Amino acid sequence: MDDSFAAALLRAMPDALIYADASGTIRHWNAAAERMFGFTAGEALGQRLDIIIPESLRRRHWEGYERTMHTGHSRYGDGDVLAVPAVRKDGARISIEFTVTPFRDDAGNMLGITAIIRDVTKRFEKMQALRRRVAASA
């Protein structure tokens, strides 16, 4: 696989792919991330991940992120799918699921994390509606 194939794959993939460095600064933002979150790559690159993290969750997010960058370990294993709310540029909240991949230098130090993200808002809303119907009929 050559670099042009990899670049085309990153542009064309339907899921958002975001890479943030060890400080939490966004360094890669693909076209699917633009569609999902409403920020162009030009607006997102160089910004901290706070642009997509709801304010009420930021402290907990950064505690975990900094711990992972410092220790090199996350409480989430390979392939674990995480589900959290996120926020779009227009302020709308969405529900996302994502996996993370840590990146390290040759000495094993953390360089950053890539997340592959899927918008599951419609599925989440259907589940919430179903739960309300079940609770109302009980």
Secondary structure by P-SEA (a helix, b strand, c coil): ccaaaaaaaaacccbbbbbbccccccccccaaaaaaccccccccccccccccccccaaaaaaaaaaaaaacccccccccbbbbbbbcccccbbbbbcbbbbbbbcccccccccccccccaaaaaaaaaaaaaaaaaac
